[in-house]
Amino acid sequence: MPLRRTAIVLLVALAGWSALAAHNAAAQDITASCDPTCSAWRTGDFSIDWTQFPALGVPGTRIVSGCVDGQLTTETSGTLVWCGVELVDAMQTVLGTAEESRLIRLDKTAPLVTGAGVSRPPDADGWYRTPVGVAFHGSDATSGIQSCTSATYATPDSRTASVTGTCTDVAGNTSAPSGFALRYDSTGPNVTSGKPGRKPDHGPWYRRPVTWRFGGEDALSGLDECPPVVYGGPDGRAARVIAACRDKAGNVSTRRFSFHYDATPPARPTVRAVPRDRAVRLQIAAGPDARSIAIRRAPGRGGTRDSTIYRGRPKSFTDAHARNGTHYRYTVFARDRAANRSRRTVAAVPGPRLLEPPDGAVLYAAPLLRWTPVRDADYFNVQLRRDRHKVLSRWPARARLQLQSSWRFEGRVRQLDPGHYTWDVWPGFGPRSAVRYGPRIGRGSFVIPEAR
């Protein structure tokens, strides 16, 4: 082959290699107007415009397929569009090919809220009384659900409460708000009344268990119940019973009602019976809670089996209508403000008697001699003997005589020397000169021991 022709062939080959290199560069220069977010979700119609940039020195390109410019309006979860071209020279000789594609995703429709769920069941009877969480859920046919809102309902109280929520799809469309209805009542009912089931036992006081019944009202969920309460203590001038009413939502309200309650009897009175001549002295000490006492004697007055001989404030009492030698039983009842009662019974046989010192007592000082008074007695005669010898005789006007360590009797000075002493007492009536004495009241004794 001639040298000139060989050179031409070589130049043509080099031109082909140059054109192929230009094709490879041009393949990277096919672009779409939506770049760089063609593959992102779109929520509205948009246009695509393909552009090809031939490489330098290449006459041009020729579209093989696709490369359609225009507006995209149909929703799609993924549609592939492409642009394929051929690189040609001036003679329309194909020098190479290039192709680019884009994934188009279009969602113009908002999702739907299909429902909502609560974080827990209602508290009572379909009502909520404490904060509750509400989470919404939905659906979307094209891009799918991205998220739905949630909220916590805590106020206000309402039988038509509502929580509003929305859902958003992956493309960014947001649904219309949707409401979730619930019933909410966090306020307790009103306790309107409380009444005991019976009248007080005494005055304003109850002294036995009493049943209280209550009433209430609730304007929202409605009243469920106000259970009765049986009160049996503790005692008090302002005893309190507590009403607890519940509404249908489970809210509970309480209210206190005060009243007088005393179921405890007063302390038993302390009673000491002191027999006297045709009388019995009852020394009575009642506790601080005793408001009154009653004294019942058996046998009673007028030949009755028993009778009440005193009613009134707590104090000592003398039964001045007793017969000497009769065995009496006295029952003292102490009553408190609620009419609770306690009792104490003592026995006594009236009649004159020596009181002190106790018979046979050993004494180291001159004693006080005492005896019961005798009705209508004007004086008493007291006689003292030591070792059976009379050493003293006195006529006191009162039912007592204080002995001395020394005294005069029958013209001689006497002393309270060690020895065994007896003493006797008689009641005297009228002037002493009349020498009218009643039966001896009694005889007692005491001992004065040798000095140590």
C-alpha positions in Angstrom: 0.0 0.0 0.0 1.4 3.4 -0.9 2.5 5.4 2.1 0.0 8.2 1.5 -2.9 5.8 1.6 -1.6 4.2 4.8 -1.5 7.5 6.5 -5.1 8.3 5.5 -6.3 5.0 7.0 -4.4 5.7 10.2 -5.9 9.2 10.5 -9.4 7.7 10.0 -8.8 5.1 12.7 -7.5 7.7 15.1 -10.6 9.8 14.4 -12.8 6.8 15.2 -11.0 6.3 18.5 -11.4 10.1 19.2 -15.1 9.9 18.5 -15.5 6.9 20.8 -13.8 8.8 23.5 -16.1 11.7 23.0 -19.1 9.3 23.2 -17.9 8.1 26.6 -17.7 11.6 27.8 -21.1 12.5 26.4 -22.8 9.6 28.2 -22.1 11.4 31.5 -23.8 14.6 30.3 -27.4 13.5 29.9 -29.3 15.3 32.6 -32.9 15.8 33.7 -34.4 19.1 35.0 -35.5 17.4 38.3 -31.9 16.6 39.2 -30.7 16.0 41.9 -34.1 15.0 43.5 -35.8 13.2 40.7 -36.1 10.1 42.9 -37.6 12.0 45.9 -41.3 11.7 46.6 -43.3 14.5 45.0 -46.7 15.7 46.2 -47.7 17.7 43.2 -47.5 17.6 39.3 -44.0 18.4 38.0 -42.2 18.5 34.7 -39.1 16.7 33.4 -36.8 18.1 30.7 -34.0 15.9 29.4 -30.9 17.7 28.2 -28.0 16.1 26.3 -24.6 17.8 26.0 -22.6 16.4 23.0 -18.9 16.3 23.7 -16.6 18.8 22.0 -15.8 17.8 18.4 -18.9 15.6 18.0 -21.4 16.8 15.5 -24.5 15.7 17.6 -26.7 13.2 19.2 -29.7 11.3 18.0 -32.5 10.1 20.5 -32.9 6.4 20.3 -35.7 6.0 23.0 -37.3 8.0 25.8 -36.0 11.4 26.5 -39.6 12.6 26.6 -40.0 16.0 28.1 -43.3 16.9 29.7 -45.5 17.1 32.9 -45.9 14.1 35.2 -49.4 14.0 36.8 -50.2 10.3 37.5 -49.5 9.1 41.1 -47.0 6.3 41.2 -45.1 4.5 43.8 -42.2 4.1 41.3 -42.1 4.7 37.5 -38.8 4.4 35.6 -38.2 7.0 32.8 -35.2 7.1 30.7 -33.3 8.8 27.9 -31.2 6.8 25.3 -29.1 8.5 22.6 -26.7 7.7 19.8 -23.7 9.8 19.0 -23.4 10.5 15.3 -21.0 12.3 13.1 -21.7 14.6 10.2 -22.3 11.6 8.0 -24.8 10.2 10.6 -22.4 7.5 11.3 -23.1 6.1 14.8 -20.1 6.6 16.9 -21.5 5.3 20.2 -24.6 5.2 22.5 -25.5 6.7 25.9 -28.5 6.1 28.3 -29.7 7.6 31.6 -32.8 6.7 33.7 -34.7 8.2 36.6 -37.2 6.7 39.1 -40.2 8.9 39.5 -42.4 8.7 42.7 -45.5 10.9 42.9 -48.2 10.9 45.7 -50.7 13.8 45.6 -53.3 12.2 47.9 -53.4 12.8 51.7 -53.5 9.6 53.9 -56.6 8.6 55.8 -56.9 8.4 59.6 -58.5 5.0 60.1 -58.8 5.0 63.9 -57.1 5.5 67.2 -56.2 3.4 70.2 -56.1 4.3 73.9 -53.2 3.4 76.3 -55.5 1.6 78.8 -59.1 0.6 79.3 -61.6 3.0 80.9 -61.5 3.4 84.7 -65.1 2.5 85.3 -68.3 2.1 83.3 -66.8 3.5 80.1 -65.5 6.6 81.8 -61.9 7.8 82.3 -61.1 9.7 85.5 -57.3 10.0 85.1 -55.2 11.1 82.1 -55.2 8.7 79.2 -53.0 8.5 76.1 -54.6 8.3 72.6 -52.5 7.2 69.5 -53.9 7.6 66.0 -53.3 5.2 63.0 -54.0 5.5 59.3 -53.5 4.2 55.8 -52.0 5.5 52.5 -52.3 3.7 49.2 -49.3 5.1 47.5 -46.3 6.2 49.6 -47.5 4.6 52.8 -47.8 6.1 56.4 -44.9 7.9 57.8 -46.3 8.8 61.2 -49.5 9.6 63.1 -49.9 11.9 66.1 -50.6 10.9 69.7 -51.9 13.0 72.6 -52.8 12.7 76.3 -56.3 13.8 77.5 -56.5 15.1 81.0 -59.0 18.0 81.0 -61.7 19.2 80.9 -64.4 16.9 82.2 -66.9 16.1 79.5 -69.2 13.3 78.4 -68.3 14.3 74.8 -64.6 14.8 75.2 -62.5 14.5 72.0 -58.9 14.1 71.0 -57.9 15.3 67.5 -55.1 13.6 65.5 -53.6 13.4 62.0 -51.4 11.1 59.9 -48.6 12.0 57.5 -47.5 9.8 54.6 -44.0 9.2 53.4 -44.4 11.8 50.6 -45.3 14.5 53.2 -49.0 14.7 52.7 -51.0 15.3 56.0 -54.5 14.0 56.5 -57.4 16.0 57.6 -57.8 16.1 61.4 -59.8 13.3 62.9 -61.4 13.2 66.3 -61.5 10.3 68.9 -64.4 10.6 71.3 -64.2 9.5 75.0 -66.0 10.3 78.3 -63.9 12.0 81.0 -64.9 12.7 84.6 -62.2 13.5 87.1 -64.4 15.3 89.6 -66.0 13.5 92.6 -69.7 13.6 93.3 -71.3 15.9 95.9 -72.2 14.3 99.3 -75.5 16.1 100.0 -76.8 14.5 103.1 -76.2 12.1 106.0 -78.8 10.8 108.4 -78.7 8.2 111.3 -81.1 5.4 110.9 -82.9 6.1 114.3 -83.3 8.7 116.9 -80.8 9.2 119.7 -81.0 6.9 122.7 -81.0 9.7 125.3 -81.3 13.4 124.5 -78.8 14.1 121.7 -76.7 11.1 122.6 -76.4 7.7 121.0 -75.0 4.9 123.1 -75.5 1.9 120.8 -74.2 1.3 117.3 -76.2 3.3 114.7 -76.4 3.0 110.9 -75.9 6.2 108.9 -77.2 6.5 105.4 -76.0 9.1 102.9 -77.2 10.9 99.8 -75.2 12.5 96.9 -75.4 13.7 93.3 -73.2 13.9 90.3 -74.0 16.0 87.2 -71.7 14.3 84.8 -71.1 10.5 85.0 -73.9 10.1 87.5 -74.0 8.9 91.1 -73.1 5.2 91.6 -73.5 4.6 95.4 -73.1 6.1 98.9 -72.6 3.0 101.1 -74.1 3.1 104.6 -71.8 3.1 107.6 -72.4 1.5 111.0 -70.9 3.6 113.7 -70.0 2.0 117.0 -67.2 4.2 118.4 -65.1 5.8 119.6 -67.0 7.9 122.1 -67.1 11.7 121.7 -69.2 14.8 122.0 -68.2 15.4 118.4 -68.0 11.8 117.1 -67.5 11.7 113.4 -68.9 9.4 110.7 -67.4 9.7 107.2 -69.6 9.4 104.1 -67.9 8.2 100.9 -69.9 8.6 97.7 -68.7 7.2 94.4 -69.8 8.3 90.9 -69.9 6.0 87.9 -66.5 7.1 86.8 -65.1 5.8 90.1 -64.4 9.1 91.7 -64.9 9.2 95.4 -65.9 12.2 97.6 -66.0 12.2 101.4 -67.8 14.3 104.0 -67.8 14.2 107.7 -70.9 14.3 109.9 -70.7 15.0 113.7 -72.9 13.7 116.4 -72.9 12.7 120.1 -71.9 9.2 120.9 -71.1 7.6 124.3 -71.4 3.8 124.8 -69.1 3.6 127.8 -70.7 3.5 131.3 -69.2 5.8 133.9 -66.7 4.4 136.4 -68.4 2.5 139.2 -69.0 4.7 142.2 -67.1 4.2 145.4 -69.6 3.6 148.3 -69.1 3.1 152.0 -72.0 2.4 154.3 -71.7 3.7 157.9 -74.5 2.4 160.1 -76.0 4.8 162.6 -78.9 4.8 165.1 -82.0 4.4 162.9 -80.0 5.7 159.9 -77.3 4.7 157.4 -74.8 7.2 156.1 -73.7 6.4 152.5 -70.3 8.0 151.7 -70.3 8.2 147.9 -67.6 9.2 145.4 -68.6 9.2 141.7 -66.3 9.6 138.7 -66.0 12.8 136.8 -68.2 11.5 133.9 -71.1 10.8 136.3 -73.8 13.4 135.9 -76.3 12.0 138.4 -76.8 9.1 140.8 -79.8 7.1 142.0 -79.9 5.1 145.3 -82.1 2.1 145.5 -82.7 0.4 148.9 -84.0 -3.1 149.6 -86.2 -3.6 151.4 -87.9 -0.5 150.3 -90.1 2.0 152.1 -93.6 1.2 153.0 -93.1 -2.5 153.0 -92.1 -2.6 149.3 -89.5 -5.0 148.0 -87.2 -2.1 147.0 -87.6 1.6 146.3 -85.5 4.5 145.1 -84.7 6.8 148.0 -82.6 9.4 146.1 -82.1 10.9 142.7 -79.9 13.9 142.0 -76.3 15.1 141.7 -73.5 12.8 142.9 -73.0 13.3 146.7 -73.0 11.4 149.9 -76.4 10.6 151.4 -78.0 9.6 154.7 -80.9 7.3 154.9 -82.7 8.6 157.9 -85.7 6.2 157.6 -83.9 3.0 158.5 -84.9 0.6 161.3 -82.3 -0.6 163.7 -81.4 -4.2 163.3 -82.8 -4.5 159.7 -80.4 -5.7 157.1 -80.4 -3.3 154.1 -78.8 -3.5 150.7 -78.1 -0.2 149.0 -77.4 0.0 145.2 -75.9 3.2 143.9 -76.4 3.8 140.2 -74.1 6.4 138.5 -75.4 7.8 135.2 -73.5 9.8 132.6 -74.8 12.4 130.1 -75.8 9.6 127.7 -77.7 7.7 130.4 -75.1 4.9 130.5 -75.2 3.4 134.0 -72.8 1.6 136.4 -73.6 0.4 139.9 -72.2 -0.5 143.3 -74.0 -2.4 146.1 -73.2 -2.3 149.8 -75.0 -3.7 152.9 -75.6 -2.2 156.3 -77.5 -2.9 159.5 -78.4 0.4 161.3 -78.0 0.8 165.0 -75.7 2.6 167.4 -72.1 1.2 167.6 -68.6 2.1 168.6 -66.5 3.4 165.7 -62.9 3.9 166.9 -60.4 2.9 168.0 -60.8 -0.6 166.5 -61.6 -3.2 169.2 -58.4 -4.7 170.7 -56.2 -2.0 169.1 -52.7 -1.5 170.5 -52.1 2.2 171.1 -49.1 4.3 172.1 -51.0 7.6 172.8 -54.3 8.6 174.3 -57.0 7.7 171.7 -60.0 9.5 170.4 -63.1 7.5 171.3 -65.9 7.7 168.7 -69.4 6.1 168.3 -72.4 6.6 166.2 -74.9 9.3 167.3 -78.2 8.3 168.8 -81.3 10.1 167.7 -82.7 12.4 170.4 -79.8 11.7 172.8 -78.9 14.8 174.9 -75.6 13.4 176.1 -73.6 10.2 176.5 -72.0 8.5 179.4 -68.5 7.1 178.7 -66.9 4.8 181.3 -63.3 3.6 181.1 -61.9 0.6 183.0 -58.3 -0.6 183.4 -57.9 -4.1 184.3 -61.6 -4.2 185.3 -61.3 -1.2 187.6 -63.3 2.0 186.6 -60.9 4.8 186.2 -63.0 7.4 184.3 -66.6 8.5 183.7 -67.6 11.4 181.4 -70.7 12.9 179.9 -69.9 14.4 176.5 -72.7 16.1 174.4 -71.2 14.8 171.1 -70.5 11.3 170.0 -66.8 11.5 170.7 -64.4 11.9 173.6 -60.7 12.6 173.4 -58.8 10.8 176.3 -55.9 12.6 177.9 -52.7 11.2 179.3 -53.9 12.1 182.8 -57.2 13.2 184.5 -58.9 13.3 187.9 -61.5 10.7 188.9 -63.1 10.2 192.3 -60.7 12.7 193.8 -57.5 11.1 192.5 -55.2 11.8 189.6 -55.3 9.0 187.1 -52.9 8.3 184.2 -53.1 6.4 181.0 -50.7 3.7 182.3 -49.8 0.5 180.4 -52.6 -2.0 180.7 -55.7 -3.4 179.1 -58.6 -0.9 178.9 -62.3 -1.4 178.1 -64.8 1.4 177.4 -68.6 1.5 177.3 -71.0 4.2 176.0 -74.7 4.8 176.9 -77.0 7.5 175.4 -78.6 9.9 178.0 -82.0 11.6 177.6 -83.2 14.7 179.4 -81.3 16.3 182.2 -78.5 14.3 183.8 -80.3 14.5 187.1 -83.1 12.4 185.6 -80.7 9.6 185.1 -82.5 8.3 181.9 -80.2 6.2 179.8 -80.9 4.1 176.8 -79.4 0.7 175.9 -75.6 0.5 175.9 -74.3 1.5 172.5 -71.3 -0.9 172.8 -68.2 -2.0 174.5 -64.7 -1.7 173.1 -61.2 -2.4 174.2 -57.6 -1.3 173.6 -54.2 -1.9 175.0 -51.5 0.5 176.1 -48.2 -1.4 176.1 -45.2 -1.0 178.3 -42.8 1.8 177.1 -39.9 0.6 175.1 
